[in-house]
Every structure is written in C-alpha cells, then in structure tokens.
Amino acid sequence: MTHKKKLPVLGLGMLLLLQGGVAMAQAVDTIPGMPPVLDPHNIYTETRANNLNPEVAKDPPRIYVPNLRSNNVYVIDPQTYTVIARFKVGKSPQHVVPAWDLRTLWVTNNAEGTTNGTLTPIDPRTTQPLPEVAVDDPYNMYFTPDGKSAITVAEARERLDFRDPHTMELQGSVSVPQCKGVNHADFSIDGRYAIFTCEFGGYLAKVDTVNRTVIGYLKLSGGGMPQDILTAPDGHKFYVADMHADGVFVIDGDSFRETGFIPTGIGTHGLYPSRDGTKMYVANRGSHKIHGPPHGKAGGVSVIDFATDKVVANWPIPGGGSPDMGNVSNDGRTLWLSGRFDDVVYAIDTTTGATRKIPVGQEPHGLTVWPQPGRYSVGHTGILR
C-alpha cells in the first residue's frame, strides 16, 4: 500500500492510522455524501480551537441572540462585550442555527400559537438579515450530516419536516405522535439515525435519517422533561439533559437503551462540548418551570468529563441566573449562554467560571456564536463536526 500525505476522501470515512509503522484501517460506514469521519473515537476533532474554515474565518466574530418575547435578534461584539446591533425578525424567535454549509445563519421563528412561522436568514459575512421564508412551526432546525436536507422541528405539530437546505422547500415529513414537545436532536457517528427529545412526556424518539421513518421510542426512567441532547465523542453514546431530573441521562444510541444518569443541577437544560473534546458544559437553568423566575439561586453550569462521566466543576451564576442555550467561542475560552429569565447573556470563562452579564432583549433563547471551527453543521445553535 502506498501511503499518502493527506487522508483519502472515501465514502466510508476510511481513516489510515499508523501504529508502529503498520497501516491500520478503521472505517466508519457513513451515509453517502457525508464528510468522512476522521477519528472514529472523537467526532469533534475538527471543532478544535481556532480550526476555522478559511472562508468562515472571514466572517466577523459576533454573538447572535434571538429574543423570544421582543421578536428581535441582538448582535454582540464578543471582544467588547457590548450589543452593537439589533433587528426585527418573525414572531417568537427560538434559535439561531448555522446551515450545513456554514454560509447562512437561520433564525427559527415558530410564531407560538399561530400558523405564521418563518425563518430569517442572516448573512454572517455582512451580519445582516435577508428576506424571511414562510415555514410552518420551525421551533428548531437541524441538517442531515450529508447536507441534503434541513429538518425543521415542528414542535406543536409533532412532526419533523425535511426540507431543501437552501430554499426550504418541503421534501417530506415524519410524524412523531408519541413525541410530545419534540424539540432537540443529535446524530449518530455514521449519520444513519438521529435521536430527538420529547419535552412533554419524558420520551426520546429515534429516527432513520435515510428512510425518514421512526425507528422507535424510549421512555426515560425518571425526570420527564428532556431538553438538549448531545452525541458523545465516540459517536454512539448520547447525553440527554432533563429539566425535571436535574441531571443528564446516558443513552446507548445503537441499542437505544438508557445506561446511566449524572446529577448536575436544578433545571438541567443545554449541553455543549469543549473545544478540546474532553468535557461537556451543562447549563442548569435553576428552575423546573418553563417560565421560571429571574435570579434563580440554583442557576449555573456543571462541567462533565467525557472520559469518566463525572462532574469535575460547578460554576454558579453570581447573584443567581437562568443559563439556557448557547455555545463555545472559537478559541474555546468563553462559554456564551442566554439568561432566559433574566434578559441577559452570560459570557463564562471556561477556565475559572468567572461570568460577565450583557443585557439583551426579552427572554433570550438559543443564541449562537459565530464563527465556529468545523467542516459542517448539523444544526441547533451550532453542532459542528
């Protein structure tokens, strides 16, 4: 076998590993069109600090904050920690979602209680919004790992809508009637399935992303209000934040069974990997309520070590708070989270847990940090790989 300097781009995601001078082949049999898995032990190798795509590196650093009740997006300069712009979007903006090709940020305006949902595209190069696209009930949005479909999560409709990732034209739908409050998801290492959380009822739904069918449902053993979900570095294990259980359920994705539980804090909500792929930041919202009080004394962040599934740090929000959704800065030094019940954004030092607060609009939700390192996005507030 002739060794080449660069990794081959193969449909099966073949990785050549040199061990003691012998070429060892490990393959992840991915779905066609999905970028190859470069390390079968760590799906986050390409999201390491400062590993920006050259084109994405031209985008100005910004934090985009959707404010659910004031129907607008605030734009924060992360270098000065100040709001430098704001613009109106559709009704009830929930999340700002990076597209699979990293060239558009989509604001999901699900227009709670109506049928007037829209998506607002943002050009990350100019930081300006573009004309809205009418889409029914887009509470959240994901992209299949092959980049062929966007999945708008129609929470109120108990439905997943597969759409053209650029025009948002409907390709087909999957009904998930046992998944009340379907909202968050993540994908297996090979892209063949996704697991969605069902906020109202305590279930998970496993969906075949190729055939667009429901594989099955799993009832969690406790809690009853699953929120965010994150795939472990190995691409087979999943972590599920549960706002009533006050911790994280551990799921074997392939067998679709519960294997463990990690207590964290009250109102466990958002999950984000560190830039070195060794830890997971867990946002504890400080309340079991959907609309909780401000300055929750229990609001804070727990840090879990991926290797041991142990909590290795806890960072309470000074004066109380309500950390919700967000992401990690390009350099890995700052965890940005919305303070949902406090109308602020938190900038948390990932070494010390020291926190800055920036006032924003009414009920900030799924903010995104841009730009981020990685090759492609599978959605939410920036799950890149």
C-alpha positions in Angstrom: 0.0 0.0 0.0 1.3 3.4 -0.9 1.0 6.0 1.9 -0.2 9.5 1.0 0.4 12.6 3.0 -3.3 13.5 3.1 -6.2 11.5 4.3 -8.1 10.0 1.5 -11.7 11.2 1.0 -13.7 8.0 0.9 -17.5 7.4 1.1 -17.0 5.0 4.0 -15.0 7.5 6.0 -11.8 5.4 5.9 -9.1 6.5 8.2 -5.5 5.4 7.9 -3.7 5.1 11.2 0.0 4.4 11.5 0.8 2.3 14.5 4.4 1.0 14.8 4.9 1.7 11.1 2.0 -0.6 10.1 -1.0 0.9 8.3 -4.2 0.1 10.2 -7.6 0.7 8.6 -10.6 1.7 10.6 -13.8 2.5 8.7 -17.0 4.3 9.7 -19.6 3.3 7.1 -21.3 6.7 6.8 -24.3 7.6 4.7 -23.4 8.6 1.1 -22.4 12.3 0.8 -21.5 12.7 4.4 -17.9 14.0 5.0 -15.7 11.2 6.3 -15.2 10.6 10.0 -11.5 11.4 10.5 -11.2 9.8 14.0 -13.7 7.1 15.0 -13.0 7.8 18.6 -13.7 11.5 18.5 -16.3 13.1 16.2 -15.2 16.6 17.5 -11.6 16.5 16.2 -12.4 19.2 13.5 -14.1 21.5 16.0 -10.9 22.1 18.0 -10.0 25.7 18.9 -9.3 28.1 16.0 -9.7 25.4 13.4 -11.8 27.7 11.2 -12.5 27.0 7.6 -10.7 29.8 5.6 -13.9 31.1 4.2 -15.7 31.1 7.5 -12.7 32.9 9.1 -13.6 36.0 7.0 -16.9 36.3 9.0 -16.7 38.9 11.8 -16.9 37.5 15.3 -20.4 38.0 16.7 -22.9 36.5 19.1 -26.4 36.4 17.7 -29.1 36.4 20.3 -32.8 35.6 19.5 -35.2 37.3 22.0 -38.4 35.3 22.2 -40.7 37.9 23.5 -39.3 41.1 21.9 -39.2 39.4 18.4 -35.8 40.5 17.5 -32.1 39.5 17.4 -29.4 41.3 19.3 -25.8 41.2 17.9 -23.0 41.3 20.5 -19.3 42.0 19.8 -17.5 39.4 21.8 -14.4 41.5 22.1 -16.1 44.4 23.7 -19.0 42.5 25.4 -21.4 45.1 24.0 -24.6 45.0 21.9 -23.6 46.6 18.6 -26.8 46.0 16.5 -30.3 44.7 16.7 -33.0 43.8 14.1 -36.6 42.6 14.0 -37.4 39.1 12.9 -40.6 37.0 12.9 -42.8 36.1 15.9 -41.2 34.1 18.7 -37.6 33.6 17.5 -36.3 30.5 19.3 -32.8 29.6 17.9 -30.1 30.9 15.6 -29.0 27.9 13.5 -25.8 27.7 11.4 -26.5 26.0 8.0 -24.8 22.8 7.0 -22.5 24.7 4.5 -21.8 27.4 7.2 -22.8 30.2 4.9 -26.1 31.1 6.4 -27.5 31.5 9.9 -31.2 30.8 10.2 -33.4 32.3 12.9 -36.3 29.9 13.7 -39.4 32.0 14.3 -42.1 29.5 15.2 -44.8 32.1 15.9 -46.1 30.3 19.1 -49.8 29.8 19.0 -50.3 30.7 15.3 -49.5 29.3 11.9 -47.4 32.2 10.8 -43.9 30.7 11.3 -40.9 31.9 9.4 -37.2 31.5 9.0 -35.0 34.6 8.9 -31.7 34.0 7.1 -28.7 36.1 8.3 -25.6 36.6 6.1 -22.7 36.0 8.6 -20.3 38.0 6.3 -22.4 41.2 6.5 -24.2 40.3 9.8 -27.4 41.5 8.1 -30.8 39.7 7.9 -32.2 38.7 4.5 -35.9 38.3 3.4 -37.8 35.8 5.5 -39.1 32.4 4.3 -42.5 31.2 5.4 -42.2 27.8 7.2 -44.7 26.1 9.5 -43.8 26.0 13.2 -40.0 25.9 13.0 -39.2 25.6 16.7 -35.7 24.3 15.9 -33.8 23.2 12.9 -31.2 20.5 12.1 -29.3 19.3 9.0 -28.7 15.7 7.9 -25.0 15.0 8.0 -24.9 14.6 4.2 -26.1 18.1 3.8 -29.1 17.0 1.6 -31.9 18.1 4.0 -32.8 20.6 6.6 -35.1 19.3 9.3 -37.4 21.9 10.8 -38.7 20.7 14.1 -42.5 21.4 14.2 -42.9 21.1 17.9 -46.6 21.9 18.1 -47.4 19.7 15.1 -45.5 16.6 16.5 -43.7 16.5 13.1 -40.3 16.6 11.5 -40.2 18.4 8.1 -37.4 17.5 5.8 -36.6 20.5 3.5 -34.3 21.7 0.8 -31.4 23.1 2.9 -31.2 26.3 0.8 -34.7 27.1 -0.4 -36.5 25.4 2.5 -39.0 23.8 0.0 -40.6 20.8 1.7 -39.2 17.4 0.7 -41.3 15.2 3.1 -42.4 14.9 6.7 -42.2 12.4 9.5 -44.9 12.2 12.1 -43.8 11.6 15.7 -47.1 11.3 17.6 -45.6 9.8 20.7 -43.0 12.6 20.9 -45.0 15.4 22.6 -42.9 18.6 22.5 -40.3 17.3 20.1 -37.5 19.9 20.1 -33.8 18.9 20.3 -31.7 16.3 18.4 -28.3 15.0 17.6 -26.9 12.4 15.1 -25.0 9.1 15.3 -21.4 8.9 14.1 -22.4 7.5 10.7 -25.4 9.8 10.2 -27.9 7.0 9.8 -30.1 8.0 12.7 -30.9 10.9 15.0 -32.4 10.9 18.5 -34.9 13.6 19.3 -36.1 14.6 22.7 -39.8 14.8 23.6 -40.1 17.6 26.2 -43.7 16.8 27.4 -43.9 13.1 28.4 -40.3 12.0 29.1 -39.7 10.1 25.8 -37.0 10.0 23.2 -37.6 9.3 19.5 -35.1 7.5 17.3 -35.4 8.5 13.6 -33.9 6.8 10.5 -32.5 9.8 8.6 -32.1 8.0 5.3 -35.5 6.3 5.0 -37.2 9.1 7.1 -39.0 6.7 9.4 -39.4 6.4 13.2 -37.3 3.5 14.5 -38.8 3.6 18.0 -39.5 5.5 21.2 -37.7 5.2 24.6 -39.3 6.2 27.9 -36.8 7.7 30.3 -36.7 6.1 33.8 -37.1 9.4 35.6 -37.4 13.1 35.2 -39.9 13.6 32.5 -38.8 16.8 30.7 -35.9 16.0 28.4 -34.3 19.1 26.8 -31.0 19.2 24.9 -29.2 16.1 23.6 -25.5 15.7 22.6 -23.6 12.9 21.0 -20.5 11.8 22.9 -17.1 11.9 21.2 -17.4 8.2 20.3 -20.5 8.9 18.2 -22.5 6.1 19.8 -23.3 7.4 23.3 -25.8 10.2 23.8 -26.3 12.6 26.7 -29.8 13.9 27.4 -30.4 16.9 29.7 -33.6 16.6 31.7 -35.1 19.7 33.4 -37.1 17.7 36.0 -34.5 15.1 36.7 -31.8 17.7 37.4 -29.2 15.9 35.5 -28.1 14.1 32.4 -29.3 10.7 31.2 -26.8 8.5 29.4 -28.1 6.6 26.3 -26.6 3.9 24.2 -27.8 5.2 20.8 -27.3 2.0 18.8 -29.3 -0.3 21.1 -31.5 2.7 22.2 -31.4 2.0 25.9 -30.7 4.0 29.0 -27.4 3.2 30.6 -26.8 5.8 33.3 -27.6 9.1 34.9 -25.3 12.0 36.0 -26.8 14.5 38.5 -25.8 18.1 37.8 -28.2 20.9 39.0 -31.7 22.2 39.0 -33.3 22.6 35.6 -30.7 20.9 33.5 -31.1 22.3 30.0 -28.2 22.9 27.5 -25.2 20.7 26.5 -22.0 21.8 24.7 -18.7 20.1 24.1 -15.4 21.8 24.9 -13.1 22.7 22.0 -10.6 20.0 23.0 -13.4 17.4 23.0 -12.7 16.3 26.6 -15.5 17.9 28.6 -19.2 18.8 28.3 -20.7 22.1 29.7 -24.1 21.6 31.2 -26.4 24.7 31.6 -28.7 24.3 34.7 -31.5 26.8 34.3 -32.2 26.9 38.1 -35.9 26.2 37.8 -38.2 23.3 36.8 -40.7 25.8 35.3 -41.0 26.6 31.6 -41.3 30.3 32.6 -39.2 30.5 35.7 -38.4 33.4 38.0 -35.3 35.7 37.4 -32.2 35.4 39.5 -32.7 31.7 40.3 -30.3 30.8 43.1 -29.6 27.4 41.6 -28.8 28.7 38.1 -25.3 27.7 37.0 -23.1 25.5 34.8 -21.7 22.0 35.6 -18.7 20.5 33.8 -18.7 16.8 33.0 -15.6 14.9 31.9 -16.4 12.8 28.9 -13.9 10.0 29.8 -15.3 9.4 33.3 -18.9 10.8 33.1 -18.1 12.7 36.4 -18.9 16.3 37.2 -15.5 18.0 37.6 -16.6 21.6 38.2 -19.6 23.7 39.1 -19.9 27.4 38.3 -22.9 29.1 39.9 -24.1 32.3 38.3 -23.2 35.2 40.7 -26.4 36.6 42.2 -28.4 33.8 40.6 -29.4 33.3 37.0 -31.1 31.2 34.3 -28.5 29.8 31.8 -30.2 28.3 28.8 -28.8 27.8 25.3 -25.6 28.9 23.5 -22.2 27.7 22.5 -18.4 28.0 23.0 -16.2 30.6 21.4 -13.9 29.8 18.6 -10.8 29.8 20.9 -12.6 27.7 23.5 -12.1 30.3 26.3 -15.7 31.5 26.7 -19.0 29.7 27.1 -21.8 32.0 25.8 -25.3 31.3 27.2 -28.6 33.1 27.2 -30.0 34.1 30.6 -33.5 33.2 29.7 -35.5 34.5 32.7 -33.1 37.4 33.3 -32.9 39.1 29.9 -29.1 38.9 29.8 -26.4 36.9 28.1 -23.6 35.2 30.1 -20.0 35.1 29.0 -18.4 32.5 31.2 -14.7 31.9 31.4 -14.1 28.2 30.7 -11.1 28.0 32.9 -12.3 29.8 36.0 -16.1 30.0 35.6 -16.0 33.8 36.0 -19.1 35.4 34.5 -19.9 38.6 32.6 -23.5 39.7 32.0 -24.7 41.6 29.0 -28.3 43.0 28.9 -30.3 42.0 25.8 -34.0 41.8 24.8 -36.9 40.0 26.3 -36.4 36.2 27.0 -33.3 35.4 25.1 -33.2 31.8 23.9 -30.9 29.8 21.5 -28.0 32.1 20.8 -25.2 31.1 18.5 -21.5 32.1 18.5 -20.0 32.8 15.1 -17.7 31.9 13.5 -17.1 28.4 14.9 -14.5 25.8 13.9 -15.5 22.7 12.0 -16.3 21.4 8.5 -20.1 21.4 8.6 -23.1 22.0 10.9 -25.9 19.6 11.8 -27.8 22.5 13.3 -29.3 23.8 16.6 -27.0 26.5 18.0 -24.0 25.2 16.2 -23.4 21.4 16.5 -20.3 21.3 14.2 -18.2 18.4 13.1 
